[in-house]
Amino acid sequence: MNRPWNFAAGPSTLPLDVLQQVAADLCDYQGSGTSVMEMSHRGKHYSRIRDEAEADLRTLLAVPDDFEVLFMQGGASAQNALVPLNLIGRNGLGRADYVLSGHWAKKSFVEAQRYGDIAVAATAETSQEIDGATYGSWCWLPEQSQWQVRQDAAYLHLCANETIGGIEQPVMPDMAALGAPEVPVVADMSSNILSRHIDFSRLGMVYAGAQKNAGPAGVTLVFVRKDLIGHASAQCPSVFDYAPVAKAQSMFNTPPTFAIYVAGLVFKWLIKQGGVAAMDAASTVKSRTLYQYLDASSLYESRIHPAVRSRMNVPFFLRDETLNAAFLAESEAAGLLALKGHKSVGGMRASLYNAMPLDGVQALITFMKDFEARHG
């Protein structure tokens, strides 16, 4: 099937094999006589779908037994409230620290301020000179050794990959080295989940909206260490309290059944491709190929510090921005979709999630070279 290349940041491209399986199952799932959208979430067919999805997800990420895996609703934006509602009171002090790396980390920080004493552990909101070059707001990251974390914070929150700004945390922090060994790290991994190994020994919780690397919009993946569960504040709705959700195996209420089913197919596709290690290697090649072209170009540029460039989301700019409209119109006509940058940043953005093959990146570069030859 000849399809255009979809570089959307989310909802994003899905593997063609998964879409074809969904189409085949849509009206009659494996002889059940019903669509997954119609079947009871407590029936035998759907119970198998949910159980296999969790088992495959645990396999892909090597999730330790002391972590619960939850399928929730509301996206990562809901978790901005649910994290403090569930965790900020665990030591009775109501404090949490946040690393501000971009739009999504800042959004998490602002929401958390509704629920307690929230401090900034580090921020990249201002411009910074590094190695003789000046990087603008959200285009760099403070060295982890400079983060200021309170020893009595209930948790430290960070965004592992900034979808809008194109920043990715290179590694998870060593909390002992930061003088806060008892403070668990909570990581928003919405846009790089399943693209690299996760060191759960350095984390207390991970959450991720599925619609970038794991499936369609509608389900949120939550991995939370069991000892952190059971401390929800009194105002936390029961349906969003991790404890009853975990006890009910993510069926405290009707879960997003169809989204979980499609995500489960994505997990099986990932396993067939070689798992997270294969995705990590492919992501490195795809992003490096595009960044190398950008760095050598006289028309395009990346404004992100090289040490923290995202493998998933590559913002770039035309040095002559009067060409933006022509670039977008011609790229879409060439079958390269959704390259317009976020409205808060401008420019262009190519999202290179797991389902985007190297062929798509090479098709983009071929077009960009041709456009540069004609307009550069």
N, C-alpha and C positions, 0 to 999 in steps of 0.2 A: 504494500500500500504506500502510495506516494503522498506523504503528509508534510506540511510545512514544519519548520523548526520553531518550537515554542519556547522563548526565553523568559516567560513570565515568572515573576518573583513569588507568586502564590495567590490563589491556586495555580499549580504549575503542571508541567508536562508529566504524564504518567507513562509507564512502559506499555508499548503497543500490545504485547502479549497479555498484559493484565486487562486492558480495555477489551480485547477480543474475548477473553474468558468471561468478563462481566456480561458482554453482549450475548454470549452463548447461554449463560445461566439466567438471564434477566427474567424470563417468563416462567421458567421451570428449573429450579435449582436441583440438579442431580436426581431427577426423577421424583422429586417431592410433590410436584404438581403445583407448587407455589413459587413466587419470587421471594428472595431473601427479604425484600421490603415488606412482605405480607406475613411472614411467619412469626410465631411467638418467640420472644427472646428467651423463654424458658423451655421451649421444645427441644427435642433431641437433635434436630438438624442444626439449629442455631447454637446450641450448647457446644457442639463439636467445632463449629466455626470459631467461636470465642476462645475456646480452650486451645485450639491449634494456633490461633493468632498470638496468644500470650506465650505459648511454648516456643514458637518460632522467634518471637521478639527477644525472649530470654536467651535463646541460642545465639542469635545474631550479635547481641551486645554483651554476652557473657554476664548477665545480671546475677549478682550474688543472691543467695537464699535469704539474706537478711534485708532485702529490698522487696517491697510490694510493687506490683505493676498494675496500674489502674488505667482504665479507659474512661475518660471523663468528657464533659461537654463545655462549651464556652470559649474554647481556644486559649491561647497563651494570655490574651487580655484578661480573661476571667481569672487565670492563675495569679495575675498581678494583685488581685484582692485575696484570693484563696490562700496564697502562701503566708501572708501575715496573719490572716484569720486563723490558720491552722498552727503556725509555728511561733509567732512572736511572743506568745505567752508561756512557752515551754519551760523557761527558767524563772518566770514570775516577774521579770524586769521590763518586758515590753520594748526591747531595743533591737534594732537590726541595722546593718550597714550595707551600703549599695555602692557598686562600682559603676560609674557612668561612662559608657563607651560609645553611646550613640542614641538615636531616637527611641529605640525599644527599651534600653536600660533606663533612660530618663523617664519614659512613660511608667515603667514598673516602680521607680522611685517615687514619683508623684502620687501614684495610687496608694502605695504603702504608707504614705504620710497620714492617711486617714485613720490608721490603726495603731500608731505608736510613735515612739521616739526613733526617728529614722535619720541616720547620718551618712554623709558621703565619705566613702573610704578612699576613693580616687576618682578623678574626672578628667576627661579629654575635651571638655566643652569649650575651652579656649584654644587659640592657636599656640603652636610650640615650635621653637627652632631646634632641629635635630641634625647633627652632622653638617651644619652650614646651610641647611634647607629649612624653609618655614612650611609647616603643615597646619592647615586650618582646623577649625572646630570639627570634631568627630573623625579626623583623618589620621589619628595616631593613638597610641595607648601609653599610659604611664607605666614605667617599669614596676613589676609586681613587688619588688623590694621596697618601693616607695608607698605602697598602700598602707593606710592607717586603719587598722581594724580593732575595735574595742574587744577586750577579752571577755566581757560579759554580754556581748551581742548574742541574740538568739540564733542568728544566722548571718551569713554574708551572701548577698545576691549579686550575680553577674549575668550578662548576656554573652553567650559563647560565640555568637555570630550575629553581627548587625546587618540585617537584610537590606536596609536602605543605604547605610553608609559604606558597606563593604569592608568592615573590620572583623577579624576573627581572633579570638584569644588563642595564642600559640599553645599554651598548656594550662591545665588547671592549677590554681595556686597551692603552695605548700603552706598550710596554715600554721604549722609548728615554726617554720622559719619566720612567719609574720608575728610570732608571739601570741597567737590565739589558737592553740591546738584543739581546744574543745568547741570551737565555733564551726558548725557544719556549713558547707558551701551549697547554695542553691543555684542551679544553672538553667537559664532559658536556652535550650538548644533547638528551638523551633526550626531554624534554617540550616543546621548542620548535623542533626540527628541522623544516625545510620551512615554517615560518611567517613567516620573515623572511630577508632577504639575509644571507649570511655573508661577512664580509670576511676571506678566507683569507690576505691579506697580513699580518694580525695574529695568525695562528694557526699552530701547528705540527701540531696534531692535533685532530680532532673525533670524538666517538663518540656513538652514540645507540641505545638499544633502540627497536625499530620500533613497539612496541605502543601508542603514544600518537598519533603523527601520521603514521606511515609504513606501517602494516600490522599484521599479527597478531604475537603473541608468538612468539619462536623465532629471529629473525634480528636481529643487531646491525650497524648501519652504522658503519663505521670509515673515516675519511679521515685519512691520515697522510702528511706531507711525506716525499718519498723519501729525503732526506739523513738523516732520523732513523731510518731502517730499517737493521737489520744490527748492532745493538748489544745484542742480548738477552743477559741473564745466562745463565750456564751451567745454572742450575736451571730455566730457562723451558722447558716442554714444547714440542717442535717444532711441534705442532699449534696452539700459541698464539703462536708466533714470527712477527711480522709479515712477516719476510723470505721464508720459504718459502711462507706463505699468499699473499703478493702474487705471487710467482713462479708459483704454481700457479693464479692467477686465482680465488682463493677456493675452489679445489677440491683443497686439500692432502689433505683427507678428504671424505667425503660431506657436502655442505652442507645446510642446512635448506631443501630444495628447494621445498616447498609454501609456506613463509613468504616466500621470495624471489619466487615466482610471484605471490602476492597483493600483496606490496609493489610489484612491477612494475606491476600493474593500478592501484594507488593512484597511482603516479607518472604514468601515462598520464591518469588522471582529473584530477590536479592540472594537468597541461599544458593539458587542455581547459578548465579553469576560469580559465585566465589565468596559471598559474604562481605562483611564490612572491610576486611583487609583489601579485597579487590576494589571496592568502591573508593577507599582511601587512595590507593595507587592511581586509579583512573582520575580521581578529582585533582590530584597533584599534576598529572600530565595535562589535563584539559585547561586548568587555570594557568599553569606555567606557560603553555603554548600561547594563550591569549595575552598574558602580561608581557611576554617577550616581544610580541608584535607591537603592543601599545608603546613599550619603552623605546622601540626602534623607529616609531612613526614620527613624522613631522606634522601630521594633521591631528592625531589623537593623543590623549594623555590620560594617565592615571594620577590622581592626586592623593592616593593613600600611601602612607609610609610602607616601604616594601616588607618590613619585618612582620607586619600585621595585616597584610592583604588577605581578604577572604578567598577561599577556594570555591565558595558557593555563589557569591554575588559579586560581579565585577562592574562597578560603576566606571564610566569613562566619559571624557568630554572631547568635543571637537574644539580645537583652538580657535577656529572661526565659527562662533555659535550662530551666525546668520545662516549657516548650512544645516542647522538642526532639522528643520522641517523637510528639506530635501532628502536628508539622510533617512529619516523615518519613513517617508513615503516610498522611497526607492527600496529600502530594505524590506518593507512589507510586501511590495510587489515582487520581490525576489524570494518570497517564502520564508522570511525571517521575522517572526512575530514578537510583539511586546518588548521592544528594546528601549522604549521611552523611560527615562529615569524617573524616580519618585518626585512628586511636585515640590517637596521640601529641599531637594538637592539639585534637580535639573539634570541636564546632560542625558546620558544613555546608561543603561544597565543591562548586562547579560547574566542571567541566572543559570548556573551550570550544575543543577542538581543531579542526583544519581541517574535519573532516567534520560538525561541528555548525553548522547554519545559523543565521542571525539569527532565523528563525522559532522555533527552539527556545529561544533566550534570551528572546524576547518572551513565549513561553508560560510560561516560568519566572516572569518578572516579573508576568504577569497573575495567576498563582496566588499569588505572594508578596503582592501587593497585596490580594487577597481575604482571605488568611489574616491579614494585618495588620489589615484592617478588622474582622475578627471577634474577634481576640485582642489587638490592640494597645492 
